[in-house]
Amino acid sequence: IQMKIMLTCGGADIVADAKREASGDRTEFGSSFAGQVRRLLMAHGIEGILVCSNSKGGELRQGNVLSINIPRWADKSRGLGFHLSRTLHGIRLARYARRNRVDLAIIDSGTAHYFSLAAFRIFRIPVAVNFHNVRWPIGFEPKGLMKRVIRYLDSAFFRKIPVAILGCSPECQRQARADGADGLPFFSWTGQYRREGFNPRVNEQNPDQPFRLMFAGRVEKNKGVFDLLKIIATVNERGGRTVVVEVCGDGTALPDLRSKVSLLGLVDVVTIRGRLSGLDLADAYLRTDAVIVPTRGDFCEGMPLVCAEAVLSGKPIITSRLSNALPVLGAAIMEAEPENIESYVNAIAALAEDRGMYSRLQAQCVNVSAQFFDRSQCYAAAVDRLIAATFPNHVPLDDYELISL
């Protein structure tokens, strides 16, 4: 069946991603989601348009797939400007899809306000939504007039407009179906990795050696990086086994974080590595004892890939329900209460001091890791199933081994 599909793929530079993939660069643990759908469309001979909102602009055609950066207007605006930016971008994408005679659009969460995607229905283009992030942090439902109005409009969209949804965690499914959208078809997926990218190692727990934590990801306030400093300071003030942490990542809060580490006198227990990738990141996972994900209640996490990478490296995770990793990786998680410094301190202390508990959680990492090597659960497979549900003549692939990586 001949068709044209448009997918949005976040804010990365999709043109650079396409060039990197074409060059055979395999320095990362897994492939990008854009890379997966690019290979899927090529395998089927489906004409595709992959869109990112990166400000660099530009485009690149590879066979039947066009990769293009379409920047959002006023992308860094706040307040009313932010909402106008996300609303107008959704309408712009719908107009672009109509102009290019797209038969199906799959839009990533965070691309635009969901309610603005109703413009696709106006242009008679079926639209689906892919959830990398939840609509709101679990237990922190939207408050304030503007947020409640947006939830009302978004909920109306999910009840009436999408043909389906995709998502990376059970909470994504629950929230997409909230407010009366119970029957919306859902296609789940998990991040996929190459086995050779990881070397799970059992860390011998020596109480005379520091307990090593790792934070990996965007260095932002809503990811809990400043809470992390309070947590580390408090747990070490109590005495007992010393706890240290490596911060691996980049973000707008990185300069402020460096200053706070110095100001609070934590330079001996907090090491800021910046953004790491490939072998450097693999080495960081190897030398750590556990990974901490202290997400705050103002960040809409989906299921952090760092949690997947932690269990693949054989490292237990310390996090709260806000990461949405508990239903997926719960057996390998030491749970803390959201935004509760004392709860995180107790969780770290228990894991650092109780060798039996640490060993039990570490042993569970192998059990929960299998899903990240199951190619039938990759993002491209979920997209393939969605296409088949939308166009009955479409036949999904039998094997996604080459597609997922």
GIZI-V500386 format. One record per residue. N is the residue number from 1. RES is the residue in one small letter. PHI is phi in radians with two decimals (NA if undefined). D_FIRST is the distance of its C-alpha to the first C-alpha in Angstrom with 2 decimals. Layout:
n=N res=RES phi=PHI d_first=D_FIRST
n=N res=RES phi=PHI d_first=D_FIRST
//
This chain:
n=1 res=i phi=NA d_first=0.00
n=2 res=q phi=-1.53 d_first=3.80
n=3 res=m phi=-2.76 d_first=6.40
n=4 res=k phi=-2.26 d_first=10.03
n=5 res=i phi=-2.14 d_first=12.17
n=6 res=m phi=-1.96 d_first=15.95
n=7 res=l phi=-2.25 d_first=18.29
n=8 res=t phi=-1.68 d_first=22.07
n=9 res=c phi=-2.36 d_first=24.11
n=10 res=g phi=1.43 d_first=27.74
n=11 res=g phi=-1.93 d_first=30.49
n=12 res=a phi=-1.21 d_first=30.55
n=13 res=d phi=-1.45 d_first=30.26
n=14 res=i phi=-1.24 d_first=26.60
n=15 res=v phi=-1.19 d_first=27.31
n=16 res=a phi=-1.12 d_first=30.10
n=17 res=d phi=-1.09 d_first=27.97
n=18 res=a phi=-1.11 d_first=25.38
n=19 res=k phi=-1.17 d_first=28.34
n=20 res=r phi=-1.07 d_first=30.00
n=21 res=e phi=-1.12 d_first=27.05
n=22 res=a phi=-1.11 d_first=26.68
n=23 res=s phi=-1.39 d_first=30.42
n=24 res=g phi=1.46 d_first=30.16
n=25 res=d phi=-1.13 d_first=32.38
n=26 res=r phi=-2.21 d_first=32.65
n=27 res=t phi=-1.41 d_first=35.73
n=28 res=e phi=-1.53 d_first=34.21
n=29 res=f phi=-1.17 d_first=34.01
n=30 res=g phi=-2.40 d_first=30.27
n=31 res=s phi=-1.68 d_first=27.29
n=32 res=s phi=-1.25 d_first=26.37
n=33 res=f phi=-1.14 d_first=23.65
n=34 res=a phi=-1.09 d_first=22.20
n=35 res=g phi=-1.08 d_first=22.30
n=36 res=q phi=-1.07 d_first=20.43
n=37 res=v phi=-1.27 d_first=17.41
n=38 res=r phi=-1.06 d_first=17.63
n=39 res=r phi=-1.20 d_first=17.41
n=40 res=l phi=-1.09 d_first=14.64
n=41 res=l phi=-1.11 d_first=12.35
n=42 res=m phi=-1.14 d_first=13.66
n=43 res=a phi=-1.12 d_first=13.13
n=44 res=h phi=-1.53 d_first=9.36
n=45 res=g phi=1.27 d_first=9.32
n=46 res=i phi=-1.53 d_first=8.36
n=47 res=e phi=-1.25 d_first=10.84
n=48 res=g phi=-2.32 d_first=13.54
n=49 res=i phi=-2.23 d_first=16.96
n=50 res=l phi=-1.84 d_first=19.59
n=51 res=v phi=-2.09 d_first=22.68
n=52 res=c phi=-2.13 d_first=26.20
n=53 res=s phi=-1.69 d_first=29.31
n=54 res=n phi=-1.04 d_first=31.57
n=55 res=s phi=-1.26 d_first=34.34
n=56 res=k phi=-1.22 d_first=34.11
n=57 res=g phi=1.19 d_first=31.21
n=58 res=g phi=1.67 d_first=29.46
n=59 res=e phi=-2.66 d_first=25.99
n=60 res=l phi=-2.63 d_first=24.49
n=61 res=r phi=-1.78 d_first=21.32
n=62 res=q phi=-2.23 d_first=20.21
n=63 res=g phi=1.05 d_first=17.44
n=64 res=n phi=-1.61 d_first=14.29
n=65 res=v phi=-2.14 d_first=16.21
n=66 res=l phi=-1.81 d_first=19.04
n=67 res=s phi=-1.83 d_first=21.84
n=68 res=i phi=-2.51 d_first=24.22
n=69 res=n phi=-1.67 d_first=27.37
n=70 res=i phi=-2.05 d_first=27.96
n=71 res=p phi=-1.08 d_first=31.48
n=72 res=r phi=-1.37 d_first=32.58
n=73 res=w phi=-1.14 d_first=35.43
n=74 res=a phi=0.85 d_first=38.71
n=75 res=d phi=-1.06 d_first=37.05
n=76 res=k phi=-1.73 d_first=40.38
n=77 res=s phi=-1.16 d_first=41.88
n=78 res=r phi=-2.16 d_first=43.57
n=79 res=g phi=1.09 d_first=44.39
n=80 res=l phi=-1.08 d_first=43.08
n=81 res=g phi=-1.06 d_first=41.63
n=82 res=f phi=-1.06 d_first=39.44
n=83 res=h phi=-1.16 d_first=38.02
n=84 res=l phi=-1.13 d_first=37.49
n=85 res=s phi=-1.04 d_first=35.72
n=86 res=r phi=-1.23 d_first=33.23
n=87 res=t phi=-1.27 d_first=32.72
n=88 res=l phi=-1.16 d_first=32.28
n=89 res=h phi=-1.17 d_first=29.86
n=90 res=g phi=-1.07 d_first=27.50
n=91 res=i phi=-1.17 d_first=27.72
n=92 res=r phi=-1.08 d_first=27.32
n=93 res=l phi=-1.13 d_first=24.07
n=94 res=a phi=-1.13 d_first=22.71
n=95 res=r phi=-1.13 d_first=23.89
n=96 res=y phi=-1.09 d_first=22.39
n=97 res=a phi=-1.12 d_first=18.94
n=98 res=r phi=-1.14 d_first=19.37
n=99 res=r phi=-1.07 d_first=20.65
n=100 res=n phi=-1.72 d_first=17.65
n=101 res=r phi=0.98 d_first=15.15
n=102 res=v phi=-1.32 d_first=13.83
n=103 res=d phi=-1.68 d_first=11.47
n=104 res=l phi=-2.71 d_first=13.15
n=105 res=a phi=-2.09 d_first=16.51
n=106 res=i phi=-2.10 d_first=18.27
n=107 res=i phi=-1.93 d_first=21.95
n=108 res=d phi=-1.25 d_first=24.64
n=109 res=s phi=-1.04 d_first=27.93
n=110 res=g phi=1.57 d_first=30.60
n=111 res=t phi=-1.21 d_first=28.44
n=112 res=a phi=-2.72 d_first=29.66
n=113 res=h phi=-1.10 d_first=31.37
n=114 res=y phi=-1.01 d_first=28.97
n=115 res=f phi=-1.10 d_first=30.15
n=116 res=s phi=-1.22 d_first=29.26
n=117 res=l phi=-1.28 d_first=25.54
n=118 res=a phi=-1.07 d_first=25.95
n=119 res=a phi=-1.05 d_first=25.43
n=120 res=f phi=-1.12 d_first=21.64
n=121 res=r phi=-1.12 d_first=22.06
n=122 res=i phi=-1.03 d_first=24.17
n=123 res=f phi=-1.59 d_first=21.40
n=124 res=r phi=1.06 d_first=18.93
n=125 res=i phi=-2.00 d_first=16.86
n=126 res=p phi=-1.02 d_first=16.31
n=127 res=v phi=-2.30 d_first=18.47
n=128 res=a phi=-2.20 d_first=19.40
n=129 res=v phi=-2.12 d_first=22.51
n=130 res=n phi=-1.85 d_first=23.24
n=131 res=f phi=-1.63 d_first=26.92
n=132 res=h phi=-1.47 d_first=28.73
n=133 res=n phi=-2.33 d_first=31.83
n=134 res=v phi=-1.36 d_first=33.17
n=135 res=r phi=-1.26 d_first=34.02
n=136 res=w phi=-2.64 d_first=37.72
n=137 res=p phi=-1.08 d_first=39.91
n=138 res=i phi=-1.06 d_first=40.60
n=139 res=g phi=1.54 d_first=44.02
n=140 res=f phi=-2.22 d_first=44.13
n=141 res=e phi=-1.15 d_first=42.37
n=142 res=p phi=-0.98 d_first=42.34
n=143 res=k phi=-2.20 d_first=45.77
n=144 res=g phi=1.60 d_first=47.03
n=145 res=l phi=-1.04 d_first=46.09
n=146 res=m phi=-1.07 d_first=43.32
n=147 res=k phi=-1.14 d_first=41.55
n=148 res=r phi=-1.23 d_first=41.87
n=149 res=v phi=-1.13 d_first=40.51
n=150 res=i phi=-1.12 d_first=37.45
n=151 res=r phi=-1.07 d_first=36.94
n=152 res=y phi=-1.06 d_first=37.24
n=153 res=l phi=-1.17 d_first=34.65
n=154 res=d phi=-1.10 d_first=32.24
n=155 res=s phi=-1.12 d_first=32.72
n=156 res=a phi=-1.09 d_first=31.94
n=157 res=f phi=-1.06 d_first=28.66
n=158 res=f phi=-1.18 d_first=27.72
n=159 res=r phi=-1.26 d_first=28.79
n=160 res=k phi=-2.11 d_first=26.73
n=161 res=i phi=-1.86 d_first=23.92
n=162 res=p phi=-1.16 d_first=21.70
n=163 res=v phi=-1.46 d_first=18.81
n=164 res=a phi=-3.00 d_first=19.96
n=165 res=i phi=-2.36 d_first=22.19
n=166 res=l phi=-2.15 d_first=22.48
n=167 res=g phi=-2.94 d_first=25.91
n=168 res=c phi=-1.75 d_first=28.26
n=169 res=s phi=-2.73 d_first=31.03
n=170 res=p phi=-1.00 d_first=32.02
n=171 res=e phi=-1.18 d_first=33.86
n=172 res=c phi=-1.03 d_first=30.71
n=173 res=q phi=-1.11 d_first=29.31
n=174 res=r phi=-1.07 d_first=32.65
n=175 res=q phi=-1.31 d_first=33.08
n=176 res=a phi=-1.13 d_first=29.61
n=177 res=r phi=-1.60 d_first=30.31
n=178 res=a phi=-1.17 d_first=33.88
n=179 res=d phi=1.06 d_first=35.37
n=180 res=g phi=1.73 d_first=33.48
n=181 res=a phi=-1.70 d_first=29.85
n=182 res=d phi=-1.03 d_first=30.31
n=183 res=g phi=-1.57 d_first=27.10
n=184 res=l phi=-1.16 d_first=24.73
n=185 res=p phi=-1.04 d_first=22.20
n=186 res=f phi=-2.22 d_first=23.20
n=187 res=f phi=-2.12 d_first=21.61
n=188 res=s phi=-1.56 d_first=24.39
n=189 res=w phi=-2.62 d_first=24.60
n=190 res=t phi=-2.29 d_first=27.51
n=191 res=g phi=-1.09 d_first=28.37
n=192 res=q phi=-2.10 d_first=28.16
n=193 res=y phi=-2.37 d_first=30.86
n=194 res=r phi=-1.52 d_first=32.04
n=195 res=r phi=-1.07 d_first=34.95
n=196 res=e phi=-1.25 d_first=36.95
n=197 res=g phi=-1.41 d_first=37.12
n=198 res=f phi=-2.30 d_first=39.50
n=199 res=n phi=-2.38 d_first=42.85
n=200 res=p phi=-0.99 d_first=43.99
n=201 res=r phi=-2.32 d_first=47.76
n=202 res=v phi=-1.36 d_first=50.29
n=203 res=n phi=-1.50 d_first=52.66
n=204 res=e phi=-1.22 d_first=56.22
n=205 res=q phi=-1.53 d_first=57.64
n=206 res=n phi=-1.86 d_first=61.03
n=207 res=p phi=-1.08 d_first=62.79
n=208 res=d phi=-1.49 d_first=64.79
n=209 res=q phi=-1.87 d_first=61.67
n=210 res=p phi=-1.06 d_first=59.65
n=211 res=f phi=-1.50 d_first=56.60
n=212 res=r phi=-1.73 d_first=53.75
n=213 res=l phi=-1.80 d_first=51.03
n=214 res=m phi=-2.39 d_first=47.99
n=215 res=f phi=-1.94 d_first=46.12
n=216 res=a phi=-2.30 d_first=42.87
n=217 res=g phi=2.39 d_first=40.60
n=218 res=r phi=-1.15 d_first=41.08
n=219 res=v phi=-1.56 d_first=44.78
n=220 res=e phi=-2.41 d_first=44.96
n=221 res=k phi=-1.04 d_first=47.38
n=222 res=n phi=-1.28 d_first=44.80
n=223 res=k phi=-1.57 d_first=43.84
n=224 res=g phi=1.53 d_first=47.45
n=225 res=v phi=-1.20 d_first=48.93
n=226 res=f phi=-1.41 d_first=52.21
n=227 res=d phi=-1.07 d_first=52.47
n=228 res=l phi=-1.03 d_first=52.11
n=229 res=l phi=-1.11 d_first=55.32
n=230 res=k phi=-1.12 d_first=57.19
n=231 res=i phi=-1.11 d_first=55.95
n=232 res=i phi=-1.15 d_first=57.08
n=233 res=a phi=-1.08 d_first=60.40
n=234 res=t phi=-1.18 d_first=61.13
n=235 res=v phi=-1.14 d_first=60.32
n=236 res=n phi=-1.39 d_first=62.56
n=237 res=e phi=-1.14 d_first=65.35
n=238 res=r phi=-1.27 d_first=65.63
n=239 res=g phi=1.53 d_first=66.62
n=240 res=g phi=1.45 d_first=65.49
n=241 res=r phi=-1.17 d_first=62.82
n=242 res=t phi=-1.15 d_first=61.75
n=243 res=v phi=-2.04 d_first=58.13
n=244 res=v phi=-2.15 d_first=56.43
n=245 res=v phi=-2.46 d_first=52.97
n=246 res=e phi=-1.84 d_first=50.77
n=247 res=v phi=-1.81 d_first=48.54
n=248 res=c phi=-2.02 d_first=45.52
n=249 res=g phi=2.86 d_first=43.47
n=250 res=d phi=-2.33 d_first=43.60
n=251 res=g phi=2.92 d_first=43.57
n=252 res=t phi=-1.18 d_first=45.58
n=253 res=a phi=-1.58 d_first=48.23
n=254 res=l phi=-1.06 d_first=48.99
n=255 res=p phi=-1.04 d_first=52.10
n=256 res=d phi=-1.16 d_first=53.53
n=257 res=l phi=-1.12 d_first=52.91
n=258 res=r phi=-1.04 d_first=54.85
n=259 res=s phi=-1.12 d_first=57.70
n=260 res=k phi=-1.16 d_first=57.84
n=261 res=v phi=-1.04 d_first=57.99
n=262 res=s phi=-1.20 d_first=61.01
n=263 res=l phi=-1.08 d_first=62.59
n=264 res=l phi=-1.52 d_first=62.42
n=265 res=g phi=1.19 d_first=63.78
n=266 res=l phi=-1.87 d_first=60.77
n=267 res=v phi=-1.10 d_first=60.35
n=268 res=d phi=-1.40 d_first=61.53
n=269 res=v phi=-2.11 d_first=58.90
n=270 res=v phi=-2.14 d_first=55.88
n=271 res=t phi=-2.00 d_first=54.25
n=272 res=i phi=-1.77 d_first=51.60
n=273 res=r phi=-1.60 d_first=49.39
n=274 res=g phi=1.38 d_first=46.88
n=275 res=r phi=-1.30 d_first=43.26
n=276 res=l phi=-2.08 d_first=42.74
n=277 res=s phi=-2.61 d_first=39.78
n=278 res=g phi=1.01 d_first=39.17
n=279 res=l phi=-1.14 d_first=42.36
n=280 res=d phi=-1.12 d_first=44.56
n=281 res=l phi=-1.22 d_first=42.62
n=282 res=a phi=-1.04 d_first=42.57
n=283 res=d phi=-1.13 d_first=46.34
n=284 res=a phi=-1.11 d_first=46.79
n=285 res=y phi=-1.11 d_first=45.09
n=286 res=l phi=-1.08 d_first=47.27
n=287 res=r phi=-1.50 d_first=50.54
n=288 res=t phi=-1.54 d_first=49.86
n=289 res=d phi=-1.74 d_first=50.82
n=290 res=a phi=-2.72 d_first=48.54
n=291 res=v phi=-1.90 d_first=46.00
n=292 res=i phi=-1.98 d_first=46.76
n=293 res=v phi=-2.26 d_first=44.26
n=294 res=p phi=-1.62 d_first=46.49
n=295 res=t phi=-0.88 d_first=43.88
n=296 res=r phi=-1.64 d_first=45.56
n=297 res=g phi=-1.35 d_first=44.79
n=298 res=d phi=-1.95 d_first=43.52
n=299 res=f phi=-2.17 d_first=40.52
n=300 res=c phi=-1.57 d_first=37.21
n=301 res=e phi=-1.20 d_first=36.42
n=302 res=g phi=-1.77 d_first=33.26
n=303 res=m phi=-2.85 d_first=34.19
n=304 res=p phi=-1.00 d_first=35.69
n=305 res=l phi=-1.11 d_first=34.38
n=306 res=v phi=-1.07 d_first=38.07
n=307 res=c phi=-1.19 d_first=38.56
n=308 res=a phi=-1.11 d_first=36.00
n=309 res=e phi=-1.14 d_first=37.67
n=310 res=a phi=-1.12 d_first=41.04
n=311 res=v phi=-1.20 d_first=40.41
n=312 res=l phi=-1.14 d_first=38.72
n=313 res=s phi=-1.59 d_first=42.01
n=314 res=g phi=1.36 d_first=44.02
n=315 res=k phi=-1.99 d_first=45.42
n=316 res=p phi=-1.05 d_first=46.06
n=317 res=i phi=-2.08 d_first=45.01
n=318 res=i phi=-1.95 d_first=47.28
n=319 res=t phi=-2.81 d_first=45.45
n=320 res=s phi=-1.95 d_first=45.30
n=321 res=r phi=-1.09 d_first=42.78
n=322 res=l phi=-1.16 d_first=41.64
n=323 res=s phi=-1.36 d_first=39.61
n=324 res=n phi=1.07 d_first=37.56
n=325 res=a phi=-1.55 d_first=37.91
n=326 res=l phi=-1.04 d_first=40.23
n=327 res=p phi=-1.18 d_first=37.70
n=328 res=v phi=-1.72 d_first=35.79
n=329 res=l phi=-2.26 d_first=38.71
n=330 res=g phi=-0.92 d_first=41.73
n=331 res=a phi=-1.15 d_first=43.54
n=332 res=a phi=-1.87 d_first=43.97
n=333 res=i phi=-2.00 d_first=44.99
n=334 res=m phi=-1.70 d_first=48.46
n=335 res=e phi=-1.47 d_first=47.96
n=336 res=a phi=-2.14 d_first=49.88
n=337 res=e phi=-1.47 d_first=50.17
n=338 res=p phi=-0.98 d_first=48.31
n=339 res=e phi=0.96 d_first=50.49
n=340 res=n phi=-1.94 d_first=53.46
n=341 res=i phi=-1.00 d_first=55.34
n=342 res=e phi=-1.07 d_first=57.67
n=343 res=s phi=-1.13 d_first=54.87
n=344 res=y phi=-1.14 d_first=53.20
n=345 res=v phi=-1.05 d_first=56.63
n=346 res=n phi=-1.13 d_first=57.30
n=347 res=a phi=-1.13 d_first=53.93
n=348 res=i phi=-1.13 d_first=54.55
n=349 res=a phi=-1.06 d_first=58.15
n=350 res=a phi=-1.09 d_first=57.24
n=351 res=l phi=-1.22 d_first=54.65
n=352 res=a phi=-1.29 d_first=57.04
n=353 res=e phi=-1.67 d_first=60.06
n=354 res=d phi=-1.77 d_first=58.71
n=355 res=r phi=-1.12 d_first=57.71
n=356 res=g phi=-1.10 d_first=56.65
n=357 res=m phi=-1.10 d_first=54.29
n=358 res=y phi=-1.05 d_first=52.82
n=359 res=s phi=-1.12 d_first=52.33
n=360 res=r phi=-1.13 d_first=50.62
n=361 res=l phi=-1.17 d_first=48.07
n=362 res=q phi=-1.13 d_first=47.49
n=363 res=a phi=-1.12 d_first=46.96
n=364 res=q phi=-1.28 d_first=44.19
n=365 res=c phi=-1.02 d_first=42.20
n=366 res=v phi=-1.09 d_first=41.03
n=367 res=n phi=-1.14 d_first=39.88
n=368 res=v phi=-1.55 d_first=37.75
n=369 res=s phi=-1.43 d_first=36.30
n=370 res=a phi=-0.99 d_first=34.03
n=371 res=q phi=-1.08 d_first=31.17
n=372 res=f phi=-1.49 d_first=30.95
n=373 res=f phi=-2.05 d_first=30.21
n=374 res=d phi=-1.58 d_first=27.67
n=375 res=r phi=-1.12 d_first=24.36
n=376 res=s phi=-1.22 d_first=22.49
n=377 res=q phi=-1.79 d_first=24.07
n=378 res=c phi=-1.25 d_first=22.99
n=379 res=y phi=-1.06 d_first=21.45
n=380 res=a phi=-1.07 d_first=18.18
n=381 res=a phi=-1.15 d_first=17.95
n=382 res=a phi=-1.11 d_first=18.63
n=383 res=v phi=-1.10 d_first=15.92
n=384 res=d phi=-1.07 d_first=13.42
n=385 res=r phi=-1.16 d_first=14.86
n=386 res=l phi=-1.13 d_first=14.78
n=387 res=i phi=-1.05 d_first=11.06
n=388 res=a phi=-1.13 d_first=10.74
n=389 res=a phi=-1.24 d_first=13.53
n=390 res=t phi=-1.54 d_first=12.08
n=391 res=f phi=-2.16 d_first=8.58
n=392 res=p phi=-0.98 d_first=9.62
n=393 res=n phi=-1.39 d_first=6.62
n=394 res=h phi=-1.38 d_first=6.50
n=395 res=v phi=-1.91 d_first=9.28
n=396 res=p phi=-1.11 d_first=11.94
n=397 res=l phi=-1.20 d_first=14.03
n=398 res=d phi=-1.48 d_first=17.28
n=399 res=d phi=-2.48 d_first=19.51
n=400 res=y phi=-2.01 d_first=19.94
n=401 res=e phi=-1.00 d_first=23.21
n=402 res=l phi=-1.37 d_first=22.20
n=403 res=i phi=-1.33 d_first=19.85
n=404 res=s phi=-1.29 d_first=22.59
n=405 res=l phi=-2.22 d_first=25.29
//
